[in-house]
Amino acid sequence: MSFGCTPIAGGAGSLRRYAGYAIQNAQPTGTLSALTGANNVLLANSVAACTFTYSASATTRNAVVTLRLTLTSGGESIHLLQQVQVEGSP
């Protein structure tokens, strides 16, 4: 499963989830249209900004994924932030 965000100033962008595609040697960056056979579902519209960040720890096998999303409509914006701990296996 992959997530693709297309932010547009003023909130005309979208956030989509892609699934059902064959595993590839390298995950495409930028546009996810290279995911041959992928089904996609609209998760959010009115997207003005978004970032997904993976931060690995130098001393342990854990990491943190940070998701930031800004939704804009009618001249008002809301900023959403979620952090998820990714635990590694020994």
N, C-alpha and C positions, 0 to 999 in steps of 0.2 A: 504494500500500500504506500502511496506517495501523496503529498499535499502540494498543490501549486497555488501560488498567490500572485495575482496580477493587480497591484495597487495602481490607482489613478487619482491624481490630485482632485479634490472636490468630492471624492467618494463614489466614483463610477466603476471601481474595480470589483474583483471577485476572489473568493477562496473556494477551491475545488479539491475533492478527494478523488484520486485515481486508483483503480484496482482492476484485477483480472488480467494482468499483462504478464508476459514471460519474463523471467529473471534475466537481467542483462549484466555484462561484465562491469559496466560503469553506469552509475545513476546519472541520467541527464540533468543538466543544470539549465537555468533560464526557462525555456519553454518545455513543457512535458509532453508536447505533441509527438515526441520521438518514442514514447511508450506505445509500441505497436500493439493494437488490440485492447488497449485500456478502455475501461468504462469510467466515466467521470460523473460526479454528482456535485451540484452547487451546494456549498455549505453556508456561504454568506455572500451578500452583495453589499454595495455601499462601502467597499474597502478603499480607504485612502492610504494606508501604510501597513506593512507587515514584515516581520523578520522571524526567522527560525534560527536559533543558535545552539550548537552542541559544544559544551565545554567539558573536556576530559580532565580528570584530576591527575596530577603528576605523581602522587604518592599512593593512590589506591586504584582499584579497578572500577570505581564509580565515576559517573558523569552527571551533568545536569543539562537538560534540554530546556531552553527558554523560548517561549512563544509570545510575541508582541503583535497586537492587532489593533488598528485604529479604524473605527467605522464612523462615517460622516454622512449626515442627512439633514437637509433643511438648515444648513449653516451651523449645526451643532455636531460635536464629535465626542466619542467615548473611546478611551484607551483601555485595552484589556491586556493583562499580563498573567501568564501561567508558567510556573517552573515545575519540571518533573524530574525526579531523581531516577537515574538509570543505574541499576545495580549490576555489576559484572559477576561472573561465576568464577570460582577458584580454579 
